[in-house]
Amino acid sequence: MEEIHRESLEEAVTHTTDEARMVLPGVQAILGFQLIAVFNHKFEQLSQGLQLTHLIAFALLALAMGLLMTPAAYHRTRQRTFVTRRFLVVASALLAGALFPLLLGLSLDAYVLAYIVTKDVYVSLGLSIGIFAVIGGLWYVFPRLVDRERPRRSQGDRSSVASG
């Protein structure tokens, strides 16, 4: 049987803010590279469509960064000396909400990068869709599959213990 530890509110909030701190540097690094790319002279050689795709990816990643940083800003401005269950729910929703624009922004940037390298729309689209599917699957499908397996295993473990 799987062991479960119930976190206190303080532990849960700490884990939520730690998770944001783990993801945020990666998003900031990607945004930095996106900004640098615009100032490269080769960026001007890209079609307007690719430049616009890059801009949309940048906006999506900036949105993800904003969503990731909002729990800390909210806590600092509204609840500096205490934590609430409401804060935990809001912070968790903001972190989960940041994943989709991050996923979409990464996929769009993969398209731009693949097109620059291959000059092939189909290869670029395939890579972009592949990245979207794999990362989206890891972030959205995999957790559901793992959670769906847990009750079956624990029920099976109980029945084998009861019959044994």
N, C-alpha and C positions, 0 to 999 in steps of 0.2 A: 504494500500500500504506500502511496506517495505521501511523504511527510509535508505538512502545511504549517507555515509559521505566519500567524496574523501579525501584521505590522501595526505599531502604534501610529497615530496620526503624524507625529513628529518624524518617525522613521520613513513613512510613506512620502511625506513632503521632501525630506532629504534625498530620497532616491529619485524622485521626480526632477528636482533641480539638478542633481548629479547627471541624470540622463541628458538634460538640456546642455549641460556643460560639456558632455562628451561629443555631442553632435555639432554644436556651434562652431568650434574651430575649423572643422572640415568645410562647413558652409562658407565661413569667412574666407578661407583659402581659395575656394572655387570662385567666389565673387572677386577676389583680388586678381586672379588670373583673367577673369572676364574683363575687368577694367583695363588691364595691361594690353590685352588683345586689341582693344579699340584704338590704342595709340600706336600700334604697329602699322607701318606703311602698307603692308599687305592687306590689312583689313579693308582699306579703301578699294582694293581690287576685287573684293567679293561683290556678288550681285546684291542689289538692294533687298531682295528676298532673304538672302542668307544673313545680311546685316540686321534685318528686322527680326528674323528668327533668333539671332544672338541677343538682341535687345529684349525680346519677350522672355527668353531664358533667364536673362539677368534680372528682369522684374520679378519673375517667379522665385528665383533664389533669394532676392532681397525680401520678398514677402515671407519666405520660409525663415529667413534670419530674424525678421521682425517678430514672427510668431514664437520663435524659440526664445527670444529675449524678453518678451512681454511678461512672463511669470515673475522674473526677477524685478522688472520695473514696477509691476503691480505690488509685489511684496514690499519693496523699498518705499513706495509712496503711500500705501494704504494699510499695511499690516506689519510694520517693522518689528514689533515686539511680541507677536503671537502668530500662530498658524490656525487655520480653520479648515474644516472639511470642505467648505465651499471653495477655498483657495486651491485645495488639492484637486477638486473636480475641474475647476477652470484651468489650472496649470496643465493637467493631463490632457484636457481637450485641446489646448493650444499646441502642445507638443505633438499630439497625434495629427492635428490639423496642419502642422508644418510639413509633414511627410509627403503629402500629395504635391504641393507646389515644388518641393525639392525634387521629387521623382520626375515630374514633368519638365522642370528646368534642366535636369541632368540629361534627360532623353533628347530634348531639343538641342542642347549643346553637343551631344554625341552626333546628332545628325549633321550639324555644321562642321564639326571636326572631321567626320568621315567623308563628307563631301570635299573638303579642302584636300584631303589626302588622296581620295580615289577618283574624284570628279564623276562619280557614278551615283545617280539619284537612288537607284534601287538598292545598292549596297548600303548607302547612307540611311535610307529608310529602314532597311532590314536591321542594321545595327541599332538604330534608335528604338525601334519596336522591340528588338531583343532585350536591350537594356531595360526598357520599361517593363517588359514581361517578367524578366528575372528578378529585378529589384522589387517590383510590385508584388510578385509572388512571394518573395522572402518577407516583405513587410506586411502584406495583407492576407495572403492565403496560408502560408506556413504556420503562423500562430493559430489560426482557426483549426487547421488539421491537427496540430499538437494538442490543442484543447479538446478537440472532439475525441481523440484517442484516449485521453486521460480517464474519463468515466468508464470506458469499456475495460481498460486495464484494471482499474480499481475494483470494478464489479467482478471481473474474472478472478482477481486475486482473492476477493472475499469468498467467492463460491468455492475456490480451490481450498481455502483455509477451512471453510465450513464442512467440505466433504472429506477433508483430510484428517 
